[in-house]
Each structure stands twice: as structure tokens, then as C-alpha cells.
Amino acid sequence: MIPITKPCLSSDEADAVKEVILSGWVAQGPRVKEFEESFAAYVGAPYACAVSNCTTALHLSLLAAGVKPGDAVITVSHSFITTTNVIRYCQAEPLFVDIDPDTYNISAEALSACLNENRDKSISAIIVVHQIGMPCDLKNILPLARQHNIPVIEDAACAAGSSVSFDDGRSWERIGRPHGDIACFSFHPRKLLTCGEGGMVTTRNARIDARIRLLRHQGMSVSDLKRHDARKIVIEEYPVIGYNYRMTDMQAAMGIVQLGKLSEMVARRRQIAALYKEALSGVSWLRLPVEPCWCQTNWQSFAIRLLEGAPKARDDFMQYLLDAGVATRPGIMNAHEEAPYSREGLKLPCSEAARQSVVLIPMYSLLTDEEIQKVIELIKNVK
């Protein structure tokens, strides 16, 4: 069976975790600090704070941005449900906007319309998603947010290793710099860089970074590492209600090794995507992914879209590939089509059409040329 994805792991990660275990310090400690510093340097961010997963990263980011009960937060429905759930964690209201049909990311035009239509609401944040690793249209989105004085949180769960250009490709900046106010990453096994679980929050704002660090550790005023290194007795305080959203040193040790492989993994995925595009470009009933000239995606996933006239319906197409030993997944979900967020009369046509017609095919850096060819041939020969 060719899986939809597979983490790129080796004995290097095992050795790093073993070293931590034998050190006796397995909770948040020196390896977490090292991982934060290395990740910040990689993306070009002044601050990076490791947390337990991307859900907690987003939750803390909303709190640090000042989202309060009763506020509204603009985002897309077309994302994993976490993006919407964290808004409700803050007892705020999600305002859904539609996507660009080419990139499956938030539409700048739809965002502008939403901002104008909801001037009477207290909109305290905008969450944009770099969907399946493809950077969203930050060049047009960020000025809209600044015009309305609303902080932007980048859900970059899938986007470690992706880059964006603001000068038509003359220079490139990594996602996570960040370009909005905060960026949040996931290290789940389906992502390029994995710690098994884990997340990271990057920002340029020292106050936001300090707030997130305080909240991730039960509101404790002094970290365990600082207490351990202190030469005098330190008595911590708890000035706010916080959470247990910490990363372990075992996860961080794994992340440090993975970060060293990230550029190589991105390069291989871009090579695989080029092979897919070249081989499948002549299939009339397929729409292949669009990578705008201003972004370089890490190809966290490769999304093909079945058009009218396809020889099989989407689910039948996926079953055909599964029967032949190739795993696939349906495209990205829509939160507004799920029970907790269904709203009578809400229509997001581009999001709904994408959900019904997109299929994710195998994409991971360990995918062999023979496996790639098998996937291509099966798709081209479907009846």
C-alpha cells in the first residue's frame, strides 16, 4: 500500500530522544529552548515559543491578541475544524469567508466584503490559513487588516518550509517570519516537520511572546529551567489563569533533528510535485494545483480536483485507487457544514465545491519514483 503520507524519520531522531531520556530531564527544558531558538532562526522570527500542538498555539495566540468573550474572529470555514474550534474556546464568534478556488486559501476580496459588512461587530482578530502548505495572499490581506486595525494570526500548521515573496519573486521570506502578528505551526506526523505532536508560535512582538510563555505553563511566573539554573531560591507566582500547553524535551530533541532535514524534504516534495504536474497536465478532467508566482509551497499535500466529465465520482475514484493499493484523502473539510457550526442560509460556494471535488494523493519525501509512476498510471488509466 502506498500511504497518503509518511513521516521522514530515522535513527537520528531515535538517538536524540534516547539522549534526552538518559539525561533525566524529559519535560520542558533545555532542548525546548534550543528548538525554539533554532526554529526562530530558520524562519527569521525574533521570537518562537514551543507548545504542545497547533491547536494550543492558536488558542494562546487568540488570547494574546486580546480576543474576549462575545468578540468576532474572521476566518475560513475551509480548514481543519481546529481553526474554528479555537475561536469558540475563547467564547468568540467565527465569521466565515469564502476561499480562492485556485489556492483554496482565504479570498482577499471576500475578506474585504466581510470587514465592510460587519462594521458593527467587535472583530478582534483575523485567522488566515496557509492551506496544505500553500501561502495565502498576504500581500493583499495584510493591508486590509491594518486598515481596520485588526491583528492577523497565520494558521501555518502545514506551512513549515514554505516561502512568500512581496516583490514578484525577487526575494523570498519563509512563512513564520511572521508577516502578520503571529504564526502558528503544527508538528503532527502529517506535517513535514514532526515531533509526533507539538506546535510553535512565532512573533515579532515581545509582549505577545511573553504572554504566550506565561499562559502555556499554568500562568507560572518563572519557568522550570530558570528555577533549575538559579543560584538562589526562587518562589514562583501565578498572576493569571494559565494552561498546561507545554512541549517536552523529547519532542523538542526530535524536532531539532527534523528541522535540520526540512530544506531537503521540501526540495524532494517540490520535485515530486513537478513530476505529478508534468505527467497529469494532459488529463482533461483533472484540475491540478495552482502555485502563484509569489509563493513557494512546501507541498505538504498535493490536491487534485475532479472536474465535470471525470470517469468516476470522487468517492468511487478514491475507492478505485485504494483497491489498487494507493491511499487518498478527500479535500479539506468545511466547518460550516458540521453540526457545531451549521448556520441556516450561510453559503460559501467555492469552499463547498472544493470539499466535494478535491482529492489528496500520496505526497511525502520518501515517495519513490516507482511509487510516483504507479500513482500517475492509475490516475491516467481510470475508466
N, C-alpha and C positions, 0 to 999 in steps of 0.2 A: 504494500500500500504506500503510495506517495502522499504524505500528510499535507495539510494546508500550510503548516509551518513547523519549524523545528529549531529550538534554541541552539546557538553555536557555542557549545561547551566542551571542555577538555579537562585533562588532569591538572592544568594550570589553575583553574578555579577550585578544584578539589584540594590542591595543595595549599592555596591561600586560605581556604576555610579551615583546613586542618591546623594551620599555624595559629589561627585565632583561637580555636578550641583549646589547643595545648597551652596557650598563653594564660588562660583562666579568665580573660575579660571578653565575654561574649555579647554583652548588652551594648547599648550606645556608648561609644568611647573613641579611642584614638583612630581606629580605621574609619569610622564615620566621618570624623574631622578631615582625614586625608582624602576620602572620597569626595566630600563637599568641595574641598579646595581644588581637586583635580577636575571635577565637573565644571566648576565655575571658570577655570582657566580654559577648558575645552570650548565652551560656548561663548566666552567673552563677557561673563556677567561679574559684577563686583561681589555679589553675594549668592550663595547656594546653600539651602537648608534641606537635609535629608529627612524624610518621613517614611511612614510605614507603607504607603501606597499612593497612587494618584488621587484617589477619592479623598483621602485626608488632606492631600496637598491642596486640592480645590476648595475643600471646606475651610481650611485655615486661611486661604487666600481671600475668600469672600469676607470672612470675619475681619481680617487685617485691612481690607479695603473699606470697611465700615458698613457693610450690609447689615440692616436691622430688620426685626420682625415687621411685616407689613410693606417693606420696600419691594420694588420690582427689579428683576435682573433680566436683561435681554440675552438670548442665546438661540441656538438652533435646536429644533426637535430632532434633526437628523444626526444623531450621535449616540454612542452608548449611553444608557439611561443614567449613568453616574453624573453626567454633565448637568442633568436636570435635578436629580436627587439632592445634590449638594445645595441647591438653591432652597429646596424645602427644608433641609437641615437647619437653615438659618431662618426658617419661618417666613421666607420671602416668596414672591410670586414670579414664576417664569413667564416671560413674554417671548413667544416663539416667532422666529422669522425664517423665511424660506432660503433655499440654497441656490448656488450657481450650478446649472445642470452639467457643466463641463468638469468642474473640480470637486463637486459635492461639498463645497465649503460655503460658509455664510455669504450671502449676496450683499455687496455694499449698497446696492440700490434698495433692497428690501430693508436693510438696517436703517437707511436714511428715512424711508417711509415710516417705519416703526417709531423712530425717535420723534418724528413730526406728529404722528397720530396720538402719541402718549405723553404729550407735554404736561398733562395734568397729573401724571403719576410721579412718584419719587423713585426714579431709576437710579440705583446706586452702583451698578456695575454692568459691564458687557463681557460675557464669556464668548470668545471666538475659539473655534476648533480647527486645528490643522489636521483635517480628517485623513485617516490612514497614511499619515506622514506627509501629505501634500500641504505646503504652506498656504494659508488663506491670503486674501488680497489686502494685506496690511497697509499698503501704500494709500489705498482709498478709504480704508476703515478707520485708521488712527486719526486722521483729521476730523472725521465726523464725531468721534468720541471726544476729542479735545474741544471741538466747537461747543459741545454740550457739557463739558467739564465732568465726564464720566470715566472712571478708571477702566482699563481693559485688562482682563485676565486671559492669557493664552492657555487653552487646554491643548498642551503639546504632548499628550500621553503617548502618541505614536511617532513623534517627530524628532527624536534624538538622532542627530546626524543630518537633518535636512537644513537647507540654507535658503536665504531670500536675498534678492537684490532690489535696491531702490533707485538704481541708475542704469536700468536696461542691460544688466549683465556685466557692467564694467568692474564691479566689485561685489563681493558676497559676504553675508553675515549669517552666522549659524542661528537657527531657531533656539531661543533660550537666552538670548543676549540680555534681557528680553527687549522686545520692541514696544510692547505695551507696558503696563506697570508690573505685571507678574507673569511668569510662565511656569507651568506645572507638567511634570513628566511622570511616566509610569515605567516600572521595570518588571512588569509581568512577563511570563515566558513567551507571550505572543509578540512582544516588542523586540527590537533589535538588541538592545542592551538589557539584559535581565539579571536580577538578583533572586529570582524565584518569586518574590514580591518586593515592593519598595517603591518609593517615589522621591521626587526632588522638586523644590520650589526655588526659582531664581528671580532676582530682582535687582534693581539699581538703587533701591530706596532703603537706607539703613534702618529707618523706623519700622518699615514693613518687615524686614528681616528679623529685627529684634522681637517684634510682636509674635511672629510665627514661631520663633525659637522658644519663647515663653509659653505659648499655648500648646506646643507639641509635647511638653513634659510636665503636664498637670499644673501648669502655672508656677512651677518652681523657679525661684529667682536665681539659683546657681545650678549649673549642670553637674552631673556626677563626675565628669572628667576634671572640672575645675576644683571640685571639693577634694578629689583624689590627689591632685598636684599641689594643693595648698600646703603651706608650711605652718599655718595657724588654723585653729579650729574655725570652721565655717558653719554657721547655722542658717539654713535656707529659710526663705519666707514664701508665702503663696498669695500674692496680691490679687490674683484673678482666678476664676474657674477655668481650668485647662483640660487637656485630654491626654490620653496615652497613645500618641501617634508617632512613636519613635522607631527608627531603624536600628537593627542590631549590627554589631561589628562583623558578624559572619556574613550578613548580606552585603555590607559595605566592602569587605575584602573581595567578594565575588564581583561586585560592581567595578572595583578598581581594575581588575584583570579584564573585564568586559570592555571597559572604556578604552583600554589600550588596543582592542581589536575593532573598535567601532568604525573607523575610517575604512578599514579593509572590508568589513561587512557591507558597508554602504556601496563601495565600489563594485563588489560582486553582485549585489542586488540590481544596481544600475545596468550592469552587463546583462543580467537575466532579463530585465525589463526590455532592453533593446532587442534581444533575441525574440521575445514574445511579440513585440510590436512589428518587427520585420516579417515574421512568419505569418502573423494573423491579420496583417493590414489589408489583405485582399478578400477577407471573408465579409461578404456584403451585409450579412445580418448581425454583425457584431459592431459595437462602438467601443473603441479602445480608450484607455485613459489619456487625458489631456494634461500635459505638463507645461504650464505657461512659461514664457521666456524669462520671467522674473523670479522663477523658483527652481530649486533643485531638490526634488524629493528623495527621501531615503528608500522609497518603495517598500514601506512597511507591509503593504498589501498591493496586489495587482487586481484591479477591478475591471471586469469586462461587462458590457451591457448588451443584453439580448434585445434586438430591435424587432419591429413588426416583420413577419415573414421568416422568423427563425424556425428551423425544422422541429424544434421541441419547445414546449413551455418551460419556464425557468426551473421548476421543481423536477420535471421529467429530465431536463438536461443535466441537472445535478445528480440525479439517480443514475443516469447513463454513465457518467464519469465515475461515480462510486462503484458501480458494478464492474467497471474496467480497472479498478484499483487506484483511482485518483480522488482524493478528498477535496471538497469545496465547501464554501460557506455562502449563505445569502448575504447580500449587501447590508449596509448599515441600517439599524433599526430607526424607528421614529417614536420618540417618547409620547407624542400627542395621540398616537394610535394604541397606546397601552392604557389599561384601566385607570391607574392613578392620575393620569394627565389628560384623559379624553375630555374634549370640550365641544359641545354641540355647536356646529356652524363653523368651526375652525378648519380651514382648508389650506394646505401647503402643497400645491400641485407638483412642484419639482421634487420635493422631499418624498412625496408619496409615490411618484413614478419611479424614482431611483430605488426605493425599497422593493418595489415589485419586479424589477427587471435586472438588477445588478447581481453578479456572481463573483466571488473572490476565488481565484485559482491559486495553486501552490506557489509560494514565494518565500524563500529563505536562502541564506548564503551558502548552505551546504547542499543545495539542489544541484545534481549532476547534469551534465549536458545530455546524457541519455534520458534522464527523467524529464528534462525540459522538452526534449523531442517527442517523448511519449505523450505528454500533455497536449502539445501542439497538434500532433497527428490525430489524436482522439477528437479534438475540437473541430478540426478541418473536415473530418470524415463522418461527423454525426449525421444521421438520417432522420 
